[in-house]
Amino acid sequence: MASRENPSFDFDDLKQEVVDRLIYQPIGLLAAVVKTLPNAAEEGRRVVQGPLQTAKFVGDMAAGVMKARYGSQINDLEERVSDVRRTVEGAADLVFRTAQSRVGGFGTSAPQPEPESPETNVHEAEGSETVGGIVGYESMTAAEVISKLEGLTLVQLGEVEAFELEHRRRRTVLGRVSKLREDRQ
């Protein structure tokens, strides 16, 4: 039978290995980090900058192709979305004002009755001449209407907007009404 020999175990090698891994390697790693830290940002920028420039170039090219191919359709869609947004806002305002007048102060801290003046009501009958307090509205050009919008209240602007959305849908008038309402809110 062959005799079994116990391998010799060198405790000095083990101690040196433990000291290397637990003391010298962390210290060496820390020294390397401290040495390279000032240049780390520049190195990171160098590594990332090329791919970022490539991605930006490809994105710009794709956007250019899409705009060239579908630009008019995108613009038309944006106008339609804007029209829908104004319609919804006008309808919501009309519903809110109706509820407010019927419930008596709904949504306000104190009831405030609306002035009952024929000039402030939207007249929906054909041939009516006063809209949002503007006498002769239906026979006016867009430029004439726009010149009268500045002095109107928010309620009157809402009436003009509702009338335009229901009848003539003049973009210049609707755009100016929308801008004035945004500026006052």
C-alpha positions as CSV (number, residue, x, y, z in Angstrom):
1,M,0.0,0.0,0.0
2,A,1.1,3.4,-0.8
3,S,1.6,5.7,2.1
4,R,-0.3,8.8,2.4
5,E,1.7,11.9,2.8
6,N,0.2,15.0,4.4
7,P,0.9,18.0,2.2
8,S,2.9,20.5,3.9
9,F,1.0,23.6,4.8
10,D,2.9,26.9,4.9
11,F,1.4,29.2,7.4
12,D,3.8,32.0,6.3
13,D,2.4,31.9,2.8
14,L,-1.2,32.0,4.2
15,K,-0.4,35.0,6.4
16,Q,1.2,36.8,3.5
17,E,-1.9,36.1,1.3
18,V,-4.3,37.4,3.9
19,V,-2.3,40.5,4.5
20,D,-2.1,41.1,0.7
21,R,-5.8,40.7,0.2
22,L,-7.1,42.5,3.3
23,I,-4.6,45.3,3.6
24,Y,-2.4,46.0,0.6
25,Q,-4.9,45.4,-2.2
26,P,-7.5,47.8,-0.8
27,I,-4.8,50.4,-0.1
28,G,-3.5,49.9,-3.7
29,L,-6.9,50.2,-5.1
30,L,-7.6,53.4,-3.2
31,A,-4.2,54.8,-4.4
32,A,-5.1,54.0,-8.0
33,V,-8.5,55.7,-7.7
34,V,-7.0,58.8,-6.1
35,K,-4.4,58.9,-8.9
36,T,-6.9,58.5,-11.8
37,L,-9.8,60.5,-10.3
38,P,-8.9,63.9,-11.7
39,N,-8.9,62.4,-15.2
40,A,-11.9,60.1,-14.7
41,A,-14.5,62.7,-15.9
42,E,-12.5,63.4,-19.1
43,E,-12.1,59.7,-19.7
44,G,-15.8,59.1,-19.2
45,R,-16.6,62.0,-21.5
46,R,-14.3,60.6,-24.2
47,V,-15.9,57.1,-24.0
48,V,-19.5,58.4,-24.1
49,Q,-19.1,61.4,-26.5
50,G,-18.7,59.5,-29.7
51,P,-21.8,57.3,-29.3
52,L,-23.9,60.3,-28.2
53,Q,-22.9,62.3,-31.2
54,T,-23.8,59.4,-33.4
55,A,-27.2,59.0,-31.7
56,K,-27.9,62.7,-32.1
57,F,-26.9,62.6,-35.8
58,V,-29.2,59.6,-36.4
59,G,-32.0,61.2,-34.5
60,D,-31.7,64.5,-36.4
61,M,-31.7,62.6,-39.7
62,A,-34.8,60.6,-38.8
63,A,-36.6,63.7,-37.6
64,G,-35.7,65.5,-40.9
65,V,-36.9,62.5,-43.0
66,M,-40.2,62.3,-41.0
67,K,-40.7,66.1,-41.3
68,A,-40.1,66.1,-45.0
69,R,-42.3,63.1,-45.6
70,Y,-45.1,63.8,-43.1
71,G,-44.7,67.5,-42.2
72,S,-47.9,68.8,-43.7
73,Q,-49.9,65.9,-42.1
74,I,-48.2,66.6,-38.7
75,N,-49.1,70.3,-38.9
76,D,-52.7,69.5,-39.9
77,L,-52.9,67.0,-37.0
78,E,-51.5,69.7,-34.6
79,E,-54.2,72.2,-35.8
80,R,-56.9,69.6,-35.3
81,V,-55.7,68.8,-31.8
82,S,-55.6,72.5,-31.0
83,D,-59.2,72.9,-32.4
84,V,-60.4,70.0,-30.3
85,R,-58.7,71.4,-27.2
86,R,-60.3,74.8,-27.7
87,T,-63.7,73.1,-28.3
88,V,-63.4,71.0,-25.1
89,E,-62.3,74.0,-23.1
90,G,-65.1,76.1,-24.4
91,A,-67.7,73.4,-23.7
92,A,-66.3,72.9,-20.2
93,D,-66.5,76.6,-19.5
94,L,-70.0,76.7,-20.9
95,V,-71.1,73.7,-18.7
96,F,-69.4,75.2,-15.7
97,R,-71.1,78.6,-16.2
98,T,-74.5,77.0,-16.7
99,A,-74.1,74.9,-13.6
100,Q,-72.9,77.9,-11.7
101,S,-75.9,80.0,-12.7
102,R,-78.4,77.2,-12.0
103,V,-76.9,76.0,-8.7
104,G,-76.4,79.5,-7.4
105,G,-72.7,80.0,-6.7
106,F,-71.4,76.5,-7.7
107,G,-67.6,76.6,-7.7
108,T,-67.3,80.1,-6.1
109,S,-66.9,81.3,-2.6
110,A,-69.9,83.5,-2.7
111,P,-72.8,83.5,-5.2
112,Q,-72.2,86.2,-7.8
113,P,-75.2,86.6,-10.2
114,E,-74.3,87.2,-13.8
115,P,-75.5,90.5,-15.2
116,E,-78.6,90.0,-17.3
117,S,-77.8,92.1,-20.3
118,P,-78.7,91.2,-23.8
119,E,-75.2,92.2,-24.9
120,T,-73.6,89.5,-22.8
121,N,-75.6,86.5,-24.1
122,V,-74.6,84.4,-27.1
123,H,-77.5,84.6,-29.5
124,E,-77.7,81.4,-31.5
125,A,-80.6,82.3,-33.7
126,E,-79.5,83.0,-37.3
127,G,-79.5,86.7,-38.1
128,S,-78.5,87.7,-34.5
129,E,-76.0,90.5,-34.4
130,T,-74.6,90.5,-30.8
131,V,-72.0,87.9,-29.6
132,G,-70.1,88.3,-26.4
133,G,-71.0,91.9,-26.1
134,I,-69.9,92.8,-29.7
135,V,-72.7,94.4,-31.6
136,G,-72.8,93.5,-35.3
137,Y,-70.5,90.5,-34.8
138,E,-71.8,88.3,-37.6
139,S,-71.1,90.9,-40.3
140,M,-67.5,91.6,-39.0
141,T,-64.3,90.4,-40.5
142,A,-61.8,88.5,-38.4
143,A,-59.6,91.6,-38.1
144,E,-62.6,93.7,-36.9
145,V,-63.5,91.1,-34.3
146,I,-59.9,90.8,-33.1
147,S,-59.8,94.6,-32.6
148,K,-62.8,94.4,-30.2
149,L,-61.6,91.4,-28.1
150,E,-59.2,93.2,-25.8
151,G,-61.8,94.8,-23.6
152,L,-64.0,91.7,-23.2
153,T,-64.4,89.8,-19.9
154,L,-63.5,86.1,-19.7
155,V,-67.2,85.2,-19.9
156,Q,-67.6,87.3,-23.1
157,L,-64.4,85.8,-24.6
158,G,-65.9,82.3,-23.9
159,E,-69.1,83.4,-25.7
160,V,-67.1,84.6,-28.7
161,E,-65.1,81.3,-28.7
162,A,-68.3,79.2,-28.4
163,F,-69.9,81.1,-31.3
164,E,-66.8,80.7,-33.5
165,L,-66.5,77.0,-32.8
166,E,-70.2,76.5,-33.6
167,H,-70.3,78.7,-36.7
168,R,-67.4,80.3,-38.6
169,R,-64.4,78.6,-36.9
170,R,-62.0,81.4,-37.8
171,R,-58.6,80.3,-36.6
172,T,-57.3,83.9,-36.2
173,V,-60.2,84.8,-33.9
174,L,-60.0,81.5,-32.0
175,G,-56.3,81.9,-31.5
176,R,-56.5,85.5,-30.2
177,V,-59.4,84.5,-27.8
178,S,-57.3,81.6,-26.5
179,K,-54.3,83.8,-26.0
180,L,-56.3,86.5,-24.2
181,R,-57.9,83.9,-21.9
182,E,-54.5,82.3,-21.1
183,D,-53.1,85.7,-20.3
184,R,-55.9,86.6,-17.9
185,Q,-56.0,83.3,-16.0
